[in-house]
Structure formats: structure tokens, C-alpha cells
Amino acid sequence: MALSGSRPTSAAASVMQECRACRDLERGRMQAAAARDLSKVTDFSVLIARHRARHRVTP
């Protein structure tokens, strides 16, 4: 099952590789997709988008 969504830029990808929360959220989304629980996949997608937005915030 392919998951839709934009792919992060290389700079954003490097931050996400180091972020444990990003990895945990991605893992949860993959597990939900494997279980074919599309409601959970959507929930994780929203949580991931919200979390990634916090990476972009600059003080």
C-alpha cells in the first residue's frame, strides 16, 4: 500500500532521521498501513504533519 504525501527535502529529511518522535510516528503509520487501518493511517499522517511543522519553526 502506497502512502500519499509530500516527501521532505534533504535538509528536512536529515532532521527527521535524527528525531526519535518522527521515526516513531512514521513507524506507527507503517504499522497501521500494514494492518489496513486507514483511519489510523490518516491520524498518524496528521500527527506527522503537525510534528514536522514544529521542525520548521525558527525563533
Jmol script that loads the backbone (N, CA, C; Angstrom):
load data "model"
ATOM      1  N   MET A   1       0.846  -1.172   0.000  1.00  0.00           N
ATOM      2  CA  MET A   1       0.000   0.000   0.000  1.00  0.00           C
ATOM      3  C   MET A   1       0.886   1.226   0.000  1.00  0.00           C
ATOM      4  N   ALA A   2       0.710   2.055  -0.986  1.00  0.00           N
ATOM      5  CA  ALA A   2       1.499   3.277  -1.064  1.00  0.00           C
ATOM      6  C   ALA A   2       0.829   4.373  -0.249  1.00  0.00           C
ATOM      7  N   LEU A   3       1.635   5.098   0.472  1.00  0.00           N
ATOM      8  CA  LEU A   3       1.121   6.195   1.271  1.00  0.00           C
ATOM      9  C   LEU A   3       1.353   7.487   0.525  1.00  0.00           C
ATOM     10  N   SER A   4       0.309   8.297   0.425  1.00  0.00           N
ATOM     11  CA  SER A   4       0.468   9.559  -0.277  1.00  0.00           C
ATOM     12  C   SER A   4       1.031  10.608   0.667  1.00  0.00           C
ATOM     13  N   GLY A   5       1.553  11.642   0.088  1.00  0.00           N
ATOM     14  CA  GLY A   5       2.110  12.724   0.899  1.00  0.00           C
ATOM     15  C   GLY A   5       3.377  13.235   0.282  1.00  0.00           C
ATOM     16  N   SER A   6       3.730  14.428   0.651  1.00  0.00           N
ATOM     17  CA  SER A   6       4.930  15.013   0.079  1.00  0.00           C
ATOM     18  C   SER A   6       6.165  14.445   0.758  1.00  0.00           C
ATOM     19  N   ARG A   7       7.209  14.378   0.016  1.00  0.00           N
ATOM     20  CA  ARG A   7       8.486  13.909   0.541  1.00  0.00           C
ATOM     21  C   ARG A   7       9.259  15.098   1.059  1.00  0.00           C
ATOM     22  N   PRO A   8       9.926  14.953   2.194  1.00  0.00           N
ATOM     23  CA  PRO A   8      10.685  16.068   2.758  1.00  0.00           C
ATOM     24  C   PRO A   8      11.921  16.370   1.924  1.00  0.00           C
ATOM     25  N   THR A   9      12.389  17.606   2.016  1.00  0.00           N
ATOM     26  CA  THR A   9      13.632  17.981   1.355  1.00  0.00           C
ATOM     27  C   THR A   9      14.782  17.273   2.051  1.00  0.00           C
ATOM     28  N   SER A  10      15.948  17.300   1.461  1.00  0.00           N
ATOM     29  CA  SER A  10      17.081  16.601   2.060  1.00  0.00           C
ATOM     30  C   SER A  10      17.447  17.182   3.422  1.00  0.00           C
ATOM     31  N   ALA A  11      17.349  18.503   3.590  1.00  0.00           N
ATOM     32  CA  ALA A  11      17.654  19.108   4.887  1.00  0.00           C
ATOM     33  C   ALA A  11      16.627  18.673   5.927  1.00  0.00           C
ATOM     34  N   ALA A  12      15.357  18.676   5.543  1.00  0.00           N
ATOM     35  CA  ALA A  12      14.309  18.244   6.471  1.00  0.00           C
ATOM     36  C   ALA A  12      14.448  16.756   6.759  1.00  0.00           C
ATOM     37  N   ALA A  13      14.833  15.983   5.758  1.00  0.00           N
ATOM     38  CA  ALA A  13      14.995  14.544   5.955  1.00  0.00           C
ATOM     39  C   ALA A  13      16.090  14.256   6.965  1.00  0.00           C
ATOM     40  N   SER A  14      17.174  15.021   6.944  1.00  0.00           N
ATOM     41  CA  SER A  14      18.257  14.776   7.892  1.00  0.00           C
ATOM     42  C   SER A  14      17.818  15.074   9.318  1.00  0.00           C
ATOM     43  N   VAL A  15      16.996  16.108   9.503  1.00  0.00           N
ATOM     44  CA  VAL A  15      16.480  16.417  10.842  1.00  0.00           C
ATOM     45  C   VAL A  15      15.574  15.295  11.303  1.00  0.00           C
ATOM     46  N   MET A  16      14.717  14.806  10.407  1.00  0.00           N
ATOM     47  CA  MET A  16      13.767  13.763  10.779  1.00  0.00           C
ATOM     48  C   MET A  16      14.461  12.447  11.077  1.00  0.00           C
ATOM     49  N   GLN A  17      15.579  12.170  10.414  1.00  0.00           N
ATOM     50  CA  GLN A  17      16.304  10.944  10.702  1.00  0.00           C
ATOM     51  C   GLN A  17      16.856  10.973  12.115  1.00  0.00           C
ATOM     52  N   GLU A  18      17.154  12.154  12.626  1.00  0.00           N
ATOM     53  CA  GLU A  18      17.708  12.285  13.959  1.00  0.00           C
ATOM     54  C   GLU A  18      16.616  12.406  15.016  1.00  0.00           C
ATOM     55  N   CYS A  19      15.390  12.693  14.618  1.00  0.00           N
ATOM     56  CA  CYS A  19      14.307  12.931  15.558  1.00  0.00           C
ATOM     57  C   CYS A  19      13.594  11.619  15.878  1.00  0.00           C
ATOM     58  N   ARG A  20      13.649  11.233  17.121  1.00  0.00           N
ATOM     59  CA  ARG A  20      13.026   9.973  17.545  1.00  0.00           C
ATOM     60  C   ARG A  20      11.510  10.019  17.362  1.00  0.00           C
ATOM     61  N   ALA A  21      10.893  11.166  17.649  1.00  0.00           N
ATOM     62  CA  ALA A  21       9.439  11.286  17.501  1.00  0.00           C
ATOM     63  C   ALA A  21       9.019  11.082  16.046  1.00  0.00           C
ATOM     64  N   CYS A  22       9.800  11.638  15.109  1.00  0.00           N
ATOM     65  CA  CYS A  22       9.499  11.444  13.685  1.00  0.00           C
ATOM     66  C   CYS A  22       9.547   9.967  13.321  1.00  0.00           C
ATOM     67  N   ARG A  23      10.588   9.306  13.766  1.00  0.00           N
ATOM     68  CA  ARG A  23      10.733   7.869  13.468  1.00  0.00           C
ATOM     69  C   ARG A  23       9.589   7.069  14.081  1.00  0.00           C
ATOM     70  N   ASP A  24       9.210   7.383  15.312  1.00  0.00           N
ATOM     71  CA  ASP A  24       8.118   6.662  15.978  1.00  0.00           C
ATOM     72  C   ASP A  24       6.787   6.877  15.265  1.00  0.00           C
ATOM     73  N   LEU A  25       6.536   8.114  14.853  1.00  0.00           N
ATOM     74  CA  LEU A  25       5.295   8.401  14.138  1.00  0.00           C
ATOM     75  C   LEU A  25       5.261   7.690  12.783  1.00  0.00           C
ATOM     76  N   GLU A  26       6.366   7.702  12.067  1.00  0.00           N
ATOM     77  CA  GLU A  26       6.435   7.002  10.779  1.00  0.00           C
ATOM     78  C   GLU A  26       6.229   5.500  10.967  1.00  0.00           C
ATOM     79  N   ARG A  27       6.841   4.949  12.002  1.00  0.00           N
ATOM     80  CA  ARG A  27       6.687   3.520  12.285  1.00  0.00           C
ATOM     81  C   ARG A  27       5.218   3.197  12.591  1.00  0.00           C
ATOM     82  N   GLY A  28       4.563   4.041  13.373  1.00  0.00           N
ATOM     83  CA  GLY A  28       3.149   3.827  13.679  1.00  0.00           C
ATOM     84  C   GLY A  28       2.286   3.873  12.437  1.00  0.00           C
ATOM     85  N   ARG A  29       2.600   4.819  11.537  1.00  0.00           N
ATOM     86  CA  ARG A  29       1.833   4.914  10.294  1.00  0.00           C
ATOM     87  C   ARG A  29       2.038   3.672   9.435  1.00  0.00           C
ATOM     88  N   MET A  30       3.277   3.175   9.369  1.00  0.00           N
ATOM     89  CA  MET A  30       3.545   1.964   8.579  1.00  0.00           C
ATOM     90  C   MET A  30       2.831   0.752   9.169  1.00  0.00           C
ATOM     91  N   GLN A  31       2.802   0.648  10.495  1.00  0.00           N
ATOM     92  CA  GLN A  31       2.108  -0.467  11.138  1.00  0.00           C
ATOM     93  C   GLN A  31       0.601  -0.386  10.880  1.00  0.00           C
ATOM     94  N   ALA A  32       0.049   0.815  10.938  1.00  0.00           N
ATOM     95  CA  ALA A  32      -1.377   0.991  10.657  1.00  0.00           C
ATOM     96  C   ALA A  32      -1.682   0.615   9.205  1.00  0.00           C
ATOM     97  N   ALA A  33      -0.797   1.014   8.294  1.00  0.00           N
ATOM     98  CA  ALA A  33      -0.991   0.680   6.880  1.00  0.00           C
ATOM     99  C   ALA A  33      -0.919  -0.831   6.678  1.00  0.00           C
ATOM    100  N   ALA A  34       0.009  -1.487   7.371  1.00  0.00           N
ATOM    101  CA  ALA A  34       0.141  -2.937   7.253  1.00  0.00           C
ATOM    102  C   ALA A  34      -1.107  -3.638   7.776  1.00  0.00           C
ATOM    103  N   ALA A  35      -1.728  -3.052   8.788  1.00  0.00           N
ATOM    104  CA  ALA A  35      -2.955  -3.607   9.354  1.00  0.00           C
ATOM    105  C   ALA A  35      -4.191  -3.166   8.569  1.00  0.00           C
ATOM    106  N   ARG A  36      -3.971  -2.360   7.535  1.00  0.00           N
ATOM    107  CA  ARG A  36      -5.041  -1.823   6.680  1.00  0.00           C
ATOM    108  C   ARG A  36      -6.055  -1.012   7.477  1.00  0.00           C
ATOM    109  N   ASP A  37      -5.555  -0.305   8.482  1.00  0.00           N
ATOM    110  CA  ASP A  37      -6.394   0.573   9.294  1.00  0.00           C
ATOM    111  C   ASP A  37      -6.218   1.998   8.769  1.00  0.00           C
ATOM    112  N   LEU A  38      -7.026   2.332   7.767  1.00  0.00           N
ATOM    113  CA  LEU A  38      -6.859   3.615   7.092  1.00  0.00           C
ATOM    114  C   LEU A  38      -7.191   4.798   7.994  1.00  0.00           C
ATOM    115  N   SER A  39      -8.039   4.597   8.970  1.00  0.00           N
ATOM    116  CA  SER A  39      -8.340   5.668   9.912  1.00  0.00           C
ATOM    117  C   SER A  39      -7.095   6.018  10.725  1.00  0.00           C
ATOM    118  N   LYS A  40      -6.386   4.992  11.176  1.00  0.00           N
ATOM    119  CA  LYS A  40      -5.147   5.229  11.930  1.00  0.00           C
ATOM    120  C   LYS A  40      -4.068   5.816  11.036  1.00  0.00           C
ATOM    121  N   VAL A  41      -4.002   5.369   9.804  1.00  0.00           N
ATOM    122  CA  VAL A  41      -3.021   5.931   8.858  1.00  0.00           C
ATOM    123  C   VAL A  41      -3.252   7.435   8.736  1.00  0.00           C
ATOM    124  N   THR A  42      -4.513   7.818   8.594  1.00  0.00           N
ATOM    125  CA  THR A  42      -4.847   9.242   8.499  1.00  0.00           C
ATOM    126  C   THR A  42      -4.476   9.973   9.773  1.00  0.00           C
ATOM    127  N   ASP A  43      -4.794   9.386  10.915  1.00  0.00           N
ATOM    128  CA  ASP A  43      -4.443  10.008  12.196  1.00  0.00           C
ATOM    129  C   ASP A  43      -2.946  10.238  12.305  1.00  0.00           C
ATOM    130  N   PHE A  44      -2.157   9.220  11.961  1.00  0.00           N
ATOM    131  CA  PHE A  44      -0.702   9.356  12.018  1.00  0.00           C
ATOM    132  C   PHE A  44      -0.204  10.396  11.015  1.00  0.00           C
ATOM    133  N   SER A  45      -0.821  10.465   9.847  1.00  0.00           N
ATOM    134  CA  SER A  45      -0.413  11.456   8.858  1.00  0.00           C
ATOM    135  C   SER A  45      -0.607  12.870   9.389  1.00  0.00           C
ATOM    136  N   VAL A  46      -1.720  13.096  10.080  1.00  0.00           N
ATOM    137  CA  VAL A  46      -1.979  14.410  10.672  1.00  0.00           C
ATOM    138  C   VAL A  46      -0.959  14.703  11.771  1.00  0.00           C
ATOM    139  N   LEU A  47      -0.701  13.718  12.618  1.00  0.00           N
ATOM    140  CA  LEU A  47       0.278  13.911  13.693  1.00  0.00           C
ATOM    141  C   LEU A  47       1.671  14.188  13.133  1.00  0.00           C
ATOM    142  N   ILE A  48       2.026  13.489  12.068  1.00  0.00           N
ATOM    143  CA  ILE A  48       3.336  13.699  11.435  1.00  0.00           C
ATOM    144  C   ILE A  48       3.428  15.107  10.862  1.00  0.00           C
ATOM    145  N   ALA A  49       2.378  15.550  10.178  1.00  0.00           N
ATOM    146  CA  ALA A  49       2.386  16.899   9.601  1.00  0.00           C
ATOM    147  C   ALA A  49       2.520  17.956  10.688  1.00  0.00           C
ATOM    148  N   ARG A  50       1.799  17.792  11.774  1.00  0.00           N
ATOM    149  CA  ARG A  50       1.888  18.745  12.885  1.00  0.00           C
ATOM    150  C   ARG A  50       3.282  18.737  13.501  1.00  0.00           C
ATOM    151  N   HIS A  51       3.830  17.544  13.669  1.00  0.00           N
ATOM    152  CA  HIS A  51       5.156  17.439  14.271  1.00  0.00           C
ATOM    153  C   HIS A  51       6.224  18.047  13.369  1.00  0.00           C
ATOM    154  N   ARG A  52       6.155  17.752  12.078  1.00  0.00           N
ATOM    155  CA  ARG A  52       7.139  18.296  11.138  1.00  0.00           C
ATOM    156  C   ARG A  52       7.062  19.815  11.068  1.00  0.00           C
ATOM    157  N   ALA A  53       5.883  20.366  11.224  1.00  0.00           N
ATOM    158  CA  ALA A  53       5.731  21.827  11.211  1.00  0.00           C
ATOM    159  C   ALA A  53       6.518  22.441  12.363  1.00  0.00           C
ATOM    160  N   ARG A  54       6.629  21.738  13.469  1.00  0.00           N
ATOM    161  CA  ARG A  54       7.392  22.243  14.606  1.00  0.00           C
ATOM    162  C   ARG A  54       8.889  22.255  14.288  1.00  0.00           C
ATOM    163  N   HIS A  55       9.355  21.387  13.399  1.00  0.00           N
ATOM    164  CA  HIS A  55      10.759  21.393  12.989  1.00  0.00           C
ATOM    165  C   HIS A  55      11.091  22.662  12.216  1.00  0.00           C
ATOM    166  N   ARG A  56      10.101  23.206  11.512  1.00  0.00           N
ATOM    167  CA  ARG A  56      10.333  24.358  10.651  1.00  0.00           C
ATOM    168  C   ARG A  56      10.290  25.680  11.399  1.00  0.00           C
ATOM    169  N   VAL A  57       9.824  25.680  12.631  1.00  0.00           N
ATOM    170  CA  VAL A  57       9.708  26.919  13.410  1.00  0.00           C
ATOM    171  C   VAL A  57      11.091  27.409  13.778  1.00  0.00           C
ATOM    172  N   THR A  58      11.352  28.681  13.492  1.00  0.00           N
ATOM    173  CA  THR A  58      12.629  29.275  13.853  1.00  0.00           C
ATOM    174  C   THR A  58      12.369  30.430  14.816  1.00  0.00           C
ATOM    175  N   PRO A  59      13.096  30.478  15.912  1.00  0.00           N
ATOM    176  CA  PRO A  59      12.864  31.542  16.900  1.00  0.00           C
ATOM    177  C   PRO A  59      13.352  32.890  16.428  1.00  0.00           C
TER     178      PRO A  59
END
end "model"
wireframe off; spacefill off
backbone 0.3
color backbone group
